[in-house]
């Protein structure tokens, strides 16, 4: 996990996934490709991890908007965008949290609503260990990047 240090940018793009598991790398690869596309003068922090954890609630403080990005087997092709709201679920007692549960942890920790948040789920097909990104996931990734450029502005 790479912790953020210093002053926080108003926008946070937080992606997770495993770069060694085929299309599960969509989240981290999204960050790699988004960084050079951010307009000059726009303050954005990028955060990457293998999964969401309770500690990530601290990374949401001081933000005006948050975009969570992950690979998905169940979303429509090429991607889905969902507005998120804080919600308790069973994931809060496991090693990995859902994004709504993370927002709920933020509420519980800070006694206030979290920043507006969305989940960008990018459709993947192949998640085998050692597999490269599938051609379909590559195409979905490019379309998701186009959507995110509009979200940033």
C-alpha positions as CSV (number, residue, x, y, z in Angstrom):
1,X,0.0,0.0,0.0
2,X,1.3,3.4,-0.9
3,X,0.2,6.0,1.6
4,X,-0.5,9.6,0.5
5,X,1.6,12.3,2.3
6,X,1.5,16.0,2.2
7,X,-1.4,18.3,1.3
8,X,-4.3,16.5,-0.3
9,X,-5.6,17.3,-3.7
10,X,-9.4,17.9,-4.0
11,X,-9.7,15.0,-6.4
12,X,-8.7,11.4,-5.6
13,X,-8.6,8.6,-8.1
14,X,-8.2,5.4,-6.2
15,X,-7.8,2.1,-8.1
16,X,-7.1,-1.4,-6.9
17,X,-6.3,-4.7,-8.4
18,X,-3.5,-7.2,-8.9
19,X,-1.1,-6.5,-11.8
20,X,-0.2,-10.2,-11.9
21,X,-3.7,-11.5,-12.5
22,X,-4.7,-10.6,-16.1
23,X,-7.7,-8.2,-16.3
24,X,-7.5,-7.7,-12.5
25,X,-4.8,-5.2,-13.5
26,X,-7.4,-2.9,-15.0
27,X,-7.5,-0.6,-12.0
28,X,-3.8,0.0,-11.7
29,X,-3.3,0.2,-15.4
30,X,-6.1,2.8,-15.5
31,X,-4.0,5.0,-13.2
32,X,-0.9,4.5,-15.3
33,X,-2.7,5.7,-18.4
34,X,-4.7,8.5,-16.7
35,X,-1.8,10.4,-15.1
36,X,-0.4,11.9,-18.3
37,X,-4.0,12.8,-19.5
38,X,-4.8,15.1,-16.5
39,X,-5.0,18.7,-17.6
40,X,-2.3,21.0,-16.4
41,X,-3.2,22.8,-13.3
42,X,-5.8,20.3,-12.1
43,X,-4.8,18.9,-8.7
44,X,-5.4,15.1,-8.5
45,X,-4.0,12.5,-6.2
46,X,-3.7,8.9,-7.4
47,X,-3.8,5.9,-5.0
48,X,-3.2,2.3,-5.9
49,X,-3.6,-0.8,-3.7
50,X,-4.5,-4.5,-4.0
51,X,-7.8,-4.0,-2.2
52,X,-9.8,-1.5,-0.1
53,X,-9.0,-1.6,3.6
54,X,-10.3,0.4,6.6
55,X,-7.2,2.5,6.7
56,X,-8.1,4.0,3.3
57,X,-10.9,6.0,5.0
58,X,-8.1,8.4,6.0
59,X,-7.3,9.0,2.4
60,X,-10.8,10.4,1.7
61,X,-10.5,13.3,4.1
62,X,-10.3,16.7,2.6
63,X,-11.5,15.6,-0.9
64,X,-14.2,17.3,-3.0
65,X,-14.7,14.1,-5.1
66,X,-13.4,10.6,-5.2
67,X,-13.4,8.1,-8.1
68,X,-12.9,4.4,-7.2
69,X,-11.7,2.2,-10.1
70,X,-11.8,-1.6,-10.2
71,X,-12.1,-4.5,-12.7
72,X,-15.4,-6.3,-12.8
73,X,-16.7,-9.6,-14.2
74,X,-20.3,-8.6,-13.7
75,X,-20.6,-5.1,-15.0
76,X,-21.9,-4.3,-18.5
77,X,-19.4,-3.9,-21.3
78,X,-17.3,-1.7,-21.5
79,X,-17.8,-0.2,-18.0
80,X,-20.3,0.9,-15.4
81,X,-20.3,4.1,-13.4
82,X,-22.2,4.1,-10.1
83,X,-22.7,6.8,-7.5
84,X,-21.9,5.5,-4.1
85,X,-23.4,6.1,-0.7
86,X,-22.1,4.9,2.7
87,X,-23.5,1.5,3.6
88,X,-22.6,-1.1,6.2
89,X,-22.1,-4.6,4.8
90,X,-20.4,-7.8,5.8
91,X,-17.2,-6.7,4.1
92,X,-16.3,-4.5,7.0
93,X,-15.2,-7.5,9.0
94,X,-13.0,-8.9,6.2
95,X,-9.6,-8.1,4.8
96,X,-11.1,-6.3,1.8
97,X,-13.9,-3.7,2.0
98,X,-16.6,-2.7,-0.6
99,X,-16.4,1.0,-1.6
100,X,-19.8,1.7,0.2
101,X,-18.4,0.1,3.4
102,X,-15.3,2.2,3.1
103,X,-17.5,5.3,2.9
104,X,-19.3,4.2,6.0
105,X,-16.0,3.8,7.9
106,X,-15.3,7.4,6.9
107,X,-18.6,8.5,8.4
108,X,-18.0,6.5,11.6
109,X,-14.5,7.8,11.9
110,X,-15.1,11.5,11.1
111,X,-18.7,11.9,12.1
112,X,-19.6,13.5,8.8
113,X,-20.6,12.5,5.3
114,X,-17.8,11.4,3.0
115,X,-17.0,13.3,-0.2
116,X,-19.1,12.5,-3.3
117,X,-17.8,9.2,-4.7
118,X,-18.3,7.1,-7.8
119,X,-17.3,3.6,-8.7
120,X,-15.9,3.1,-12.2
121,X,-16.1,-0.7,-12.8
122,X,-14.3,-1.8,-16.0
123,X,-15.3,-5.1,-17.6
124,X,-12.7,-7.8,-17.6
125,X,-12.8,-11.3,-18.8
126,X,-9.6,-13.2,-17.8
127,X,-8.2,-13.0,-14.3
128,X,-5.7,-15.9,-14.3
129,X,-2.4,-15.6,-12.5
130,X,0.4,-14.5,-15.0
131,X,-2.1,-13.7,-17.8
132,X,-1.7,-10.5,-19.8
133,X,-4.5,-7.9,-20.2
134,X,-7.1,-9.4,-22.6
135,X,-7.8,-7.5,-25.8
136,X,-11.4,-6.9,-24.7
137,X,-10.2,-5.4,-21.4
138,X,-7.8,-3.2,-23.3
139,X,-10.6,-1.8,-25.4
140,X,-12.8,-1.3,-22.3
141,X,-9.9,0.5,-20.5
142,X,-9.6,3.0,-23.4
143,X,-13.3,3.8,-23.3
144,X,-13.2,4.2,-19.5
145,X,-10.3,6.6,-19.8
146,X,-12.4,8.7,-22.2
147,X,-15.2,8.8,-19.7
148,X,-12.8,9.8,-16.9
149,X,-11.4,12.7,-18.8
150,X,-14.9,14.2,-18.9
151,X,-15.3,13.4,-15.1
152,X,-12.1,15.3,-14.4
153,X,-13.4,18.4,-16.1
